[in-house]
């Protein structure tokens, strides 16, 4: 009965994807943008640098929620074995001798991991939940009048709801997920954001805490993978299906593989620990807004340049190692390197004025 219910959900999901691709074809650009922005890459390369220099505690929550959430998403995908629409329509026997629905594919369709729950939906809901609650908390601190606070709360929740709706529609439109997978992602993401945000340890964690957490999360994921593999469970079964049914082989990217996301996230967490406990670390909260805006601007420019650094997928170990290093460097740029360099420049200018 459970299998039948799942199959019916997938059948209805494919119908919805075909409907969206037919009726909302003119919104393809918006859906592409939504899927791109919903990726955690945007959190690490855009949202984090901004929040870090304006409200550090929110930035820390963003990283911890994103990393823990995506790690949990990986584990859940290995447990739930979720299909993806773009290959399911070809693998299922549900249609019998009837023609298979014509699902259009896009360059971002052919992800290689299992589909449930949706990582984009889960990440987007978690990140936006953190940002919305941070803005509401700031309004409370500034003693916002109750009526104005109520309007602000409704407005922010409406914006968040609209963003998540578009993200969910985009993932179904791209034939990357079924509707029940994006809904599961939204609910799980909000739950993770709420739980992780309550952990006081993330705001004053030592370097050892960051290192131990990084090692634990990595070891658990790898150990869980090896355990299931020893039990005869093939956790990379989706790679074969992605390569088999993606209409353009070049659309299948190694950076969408499970271990690629794991190493990126672990690099991000390690980078945050190293940055906050580096001897070069400068607390920008003690600086003026001009200094902090300068840090944000320079960091975003450097991260844009760093983002263009891509690696060959020919050697998987090299690819994963470089992905880890790139993620670590991205966080170090925002937390330590740029503020330290800018502080030195300001200090030299002050000395020149005195002399």
N, C-alpha and C positions, 0 to 999 in steps of 0.2 A: 504493500500500500504506500509506504514511504517512497519507494522507487517510482511508483506511478505518479504520485504527487509532484515529485521532483521533475519528472519528464513532462508533465502537464505545464508546470511553471516555465520550463525551458521552451516548450512549444509556444506558449503565450508570449514569452519574452522575445522569441524570434519574430513573431507576428508584429509585436510593438516596434522592434528595430526596423523592420521593413516599412512599417507605417511612418516612422519618423524620417527614414531616409527618403521616402516618397514625398511626404507633405511638408517637411522642413528642410528641403534641400538647400534653400537659400540661406539657411543658418549654419551651413557647414563651417564657415570661418569662425563663427562664435563657438561652436562645439569643439573645434580644434584648439582654440585659445583656452577654453575652459579645461580641457584635458591636460593641456600643457601647464597651466597655472596651478592646477590641483596637485601636480606632482610635488613631492617633498623637496625636490631640487629648488623650487621657488622659495620655500621656507628657509632653506640653508643659505641661498645666494641673494635673497632679497629681503624677506621679512625679518630675519634674525639680525642682520647688520643695523637695520633701522631701529628696531626695538632695543637692541643692546645698548645703544648710546642715548636712548631716551628713557627707557625703563628696564633696567637690567633684570629684575626679577621675572618680568614677563618673557624676556628673551631666553632665560634659563628654562622656564616652563615650556616654551616652544620647542627647544631642543630635546628635553627629556620626554615630553609627550610624543613628539614626532618619532624619536628613536625607539622608545618602548612600544609605541603603537605599531610601528612598521615591523618590529621584531615579532610582536604577537601576531600580526597579520601573516607573516611568513609561516609561523608554526600552525596557525589555523588553516592556512591553505594546504599544508602538508597533511593535515588531519581530515579536512572536508573533501578533498579531491574534486574541487569545482571545475566544471567544464567551461569553455568559452564558446559563444555563439558561432564565431567564424569557422571553428572546426567541428562543433557539435552537429551542425546541420548535415555534414558529410559522413560523420561516424554513426549517427543514430539510425535505428531501424524504424523509428516512429512513423516516418512518412511512407514506408512500404515502397510500392511502385510509383507513387506520386512524385512529380518533380520537386526537387529540393528548392526552398525559397531562395531567391536571388539576393543574397546579402552582399552589399558593396563593402569592400575593404579599403582601408586608408593606411598611410605610412605608420600611424601610431596604433593600428589595430592589432598587429601580430605580436602581442606580448607572449612570453614563453612560460610564465608560471601558471599555476592553477588559478581559477577565477573567483573563488569564494573564500572570504568576503573581498569586495573590491578595495584594493589598496588606495586608489585615488579618492574614492568616497570616504574611506576611513581616515585617511590623512587630512583631507580637506575639512571634514567635520571636526576633527580634533584640533587642528590649527585655528580654525575660525572660532571655535568655542573658547579657546584660550584668549584670542585677541578681543573678542566681544566682552568676555567677563573682565578682562583687564581694563577696557575702556569704561565699563560700568563701575568698576572698583575705583578708578580714578575720579569719576564723577561724584562718587560718595565721599572720597577724600576731600574734594573741593567744595563739599557741602552744597551740592546742586539742589535747587528747590524741588520738592516732591513731584509737582506736576511736570516740570521740565524733565526730571529724571524718568518719569513714566513714559513720556514721549520719546526720550532717547532710547530707553529700553525697547520699546516697541519698534522703533526705527531700525536699531541695530539687529534685532532678532529678525525683522523682515528682510534686511539686506542679507543676513546670513542664510535665511531660508531660501531666498532667491538664488544665491550663489550655489548652494548645495543642490537645488533643483536643477539648475543648468548643468552642473557637474554630472549629476546622475543621468540626465538626458543625453549628455555628450558621450558617456561611457556606453550607454545602450545604442545610441546612434552609430558609434564607431564599431559596433558588433564585438566589443571587447568584453562586455558583461551582460548578464541577464538582470532584469529588474530586482529580483529578490536578493541578488548579490550586492547591489549598490545600497539597497535598504539596510541589509545586514552590516555593511561597511559604515553607514552613517551612524547607526545605533551603537556599534562597537566603538567607533572613534570618540563619540561624546562620552561614553562610559570610561574609556581609558583616560581621556583628558581630565575628567572630574576626579578620578582616583589618584592619578599621578600628581595632579596639582595639590592634593592634600598632603603629599609627602614633604615634610619640612626639611628633610636631609638634602634635597636637591639644591637648596638655596645656599648651603654652606658646606658643600661636599669637599673633602680633601682630595689631593691628587691621587692618593692610594685608593680612595673610594671610586674615583673615575676609572682607574686602571683595573681594579678588581671587578667592577661592574662590566666593563668592556670585555674582560677575559671570560667572565661568567656567561654573559649573553652569547658570546661567540662559541664558547665550549658547549653550552647547552644545545644550541642550534646544530652544530656539527655532530655532537654526540647523538642527538635525537635522529638526525639524518642517517648516521651509521647504524643505529639500533634498528630502525625501520628497514634499512637496506639488508641487514643481517637476517631480518624476519621475512625477507623476500618481497618487500614492498619497494617498487620502483618509484622514487619521488621525482624523477626527472622524466616521467612519461609524457609530460606536456611538451618537452623540447621537440620530440619526434613529431607530435601532431602539429605543432606550429610550423615546423619546416615542411611538413607534408602538405598542409592546406593553405598556407599563406600564398597569395597569388604572385607575390614578388619576393623571392628569397632574400633580397637585400633589405627587406623590411623587418626581418627577424634579427634583432640585436641582442648581443650578449649582455648588455647592461640592463635588460629586463629580466634576466635569469635570477632565481632566488638568491644565490650566493653573491651576486653582484650587489644587490640591494643591502644584504647583510653587511658586507665589507664597507660599503659607503657609509652606512649608519654608524658602524663601529668606529670608522675613521673620524666621523663628525663628533662623536662622544669623546673620543680620545683627544681630539683637537681642542675641545672645550676645556677639558681638564688641564691640558698642557698650557693653554692660553691664560686661564685664570690664575695659574700658579707659577707662571713664568717670572723670572726676575725682571723682565722687561715690561710686565703688566702695569698699566697706568689706569687708575679708576677715573673714567671720564665723567662720572657723576659730580666730581669735585671741580670740573672745568665749566666754563661758560657755554652757552648754547652755540656760539660761533665755532668754538673748538669742536663740539660734538657734531654739528652739521658738517664741518669739514671732514671729520672722521668718516661719517656716513657716506659722503660724496666720493671721497677717495677710495674707500673700501668697495663701494659698488662698481666703480670703474675698474679696479684691479680684479674683482671677482668676474666681471664681464670678460676681461681678457683671459683669466684662468679658465673660464668656462669653455673657451675655444680649444683648450688642450684636450685632445682625444687620443685614444690608444688603440692599437691594433688588437683584435680579438683572437689572433692566431694562437697565441700562448695564453691559456686561461689563467695560470698562476701569476704571470707577469701583469695581465690585465687587472686581476683582482687586487694585486699589491699596489699598482699605480692608482687604482680607484680609491683605495684606502688612503694613500698618501695625498691625493688631490683633495679629498674631503677634509683631511686633517689640516692641510694648508689653508683651505677656504675659511675655516673657523679661526685659525691663527691670524689671518689677515685682518679680520674684523675685530677680534678681541685684544690683540697685542701689537702686531707689527705696525699697523697704521697709526694707532694712538701714540705708540712710543716714538715713531719717526716724526709725527706732527708735533709732539711735545718738545722734541729736540730742536726742531726748526723754530718754534715759538721761543724757546729758551735762548737760542743763539741770537734771535732778533732783539730780545730784551737786553742781552749783554751788550749788543752793538749800540743800542740807544743810550745805555748808561755810560758807555765809554765816549 
